[in-house]
Amino acid sequence: MSGTLAIYRRELKAYFDTPIAAIFIAILVGLLSYFLFKDSLFFVRERAEMRIFFRQIPAVLMVFAPVITMRLWADEYRVGTAEILGSLPISTRSLVLGKYLAALTVLAAALVCTIGVPISIARLGEPDWGPIIGGYIGSFLLGSFFIALGCWTSSLSENQVISMLIAVLVGVIFTFILTPRLAAVIAGESATLARAVEGLGVTSHFDSIERGVLALRDVSYFLLGTLFFLTLNAFQVESRRV
């Protein structure tokens, strides 16, 4: 646990000692606020809700999560500090978990910074807080999933851009390919296959939580997906420590 905490503090300091975290948070908050208040014609619709806000979350996090994770391992391998980390009496699991939690903290900080949006909406009307709370829970779980994916792809290459592009490509598959729409297309051939396709994608699970339905199936999907990519990350790091 002490090893995880040491790596966590090291990475968190690296994020906030440079403009990386601040730029990420500012762009994320600004972009989501734009989609809600301007692009969705929020004031014209006169509806106190955040559906448009959360509808953009999968596509936005699919790109922004790899941006904040691409340096975590790729930079270590590029400058040679990965060998120093490997020589420390810290387990691979602690290294992976510490870096992951630092990136997740940055994402959580960005989501916290958007709390002003629902507060502003509450001043303009009477929003249904169930979907809003569900949307934030779903956003955090989805972000956890994409952060873990980004950590894994960052350990695959010494080039940060390549790591980011791989993460975005895999994210596109989970977000835009494995969707209920694709499941509906193939439903005529096999209902079982259609359910499998829909179940593998993030969209149906996120949409369910975003509506305020916190089902065990959807929460388990994100937790197991996060664990899966962190395990791949640990295997990849361990293979390079040998």
Phi, psi and omega in degrees: 000322180295325178295317178299316181296321180296315179293321179301313180295320180299312183288322179295322177296321179296324179293314188267351172279346177241169182285002187304306184295315182297317180295316179301311182297315182297316181292318181297312180296315180296318182294314180293322178295323178298313180301323183283308190271338183244299186296327181272002181055049186305314185286337177285321182289331179055046178234122183278079180213166182237027182299318179295321179301308184283337179295332180275346187303311182303313181293322182291312181291331177302328180265316188285328178299313176298332179296320183271351179254346190298332182274344191305312179251323183302318181290325178299316180290325183292316184267354176090004180285346178298326179293324178293315178300320181293336181274349180284152178284054180235132182291157177300320179300319179293320178299311182295314183293320180297315178294317180299313182295327178295314178294322179294326178296320178297317178296316179298321178297322178295318179294321178298324181291347177268002182299335178298335180295304178295330177295319178295319179296322180296332178284338182265341183193201180238087183287157173276111187286341179302303178297329180292313177297317178299322179297319179290321177297313178298321180295319179293317179294318178296318177298322177300318179298309182290328177296316178298319177300315180295323177298318180296310183294333177293333180275357183272339186213155175278348180266118183298320182295318178297317178300316180295316182296322177296316180297318179295318180298313178296321178297323177298320179298313181291330186266318188247345180262307180276074186239163175302330180295315177295321178299322179292326180295320184264002182299330180293333180276317182201114180295324179296316178295321179298316178295323179295317180298313180295322181290334180282333181279160182277339190299308184296322181291318179293316180300322180296314179292321181297333177281355179099007180260103183266080183273146180300324181301317183285318178296318180297324179302311183290322180294316180291323177296318177298314179298322180299311182288327175293326176294317176299320178300315181296317178299317182294317179294318181297322180295332180270349178275338183288000000 
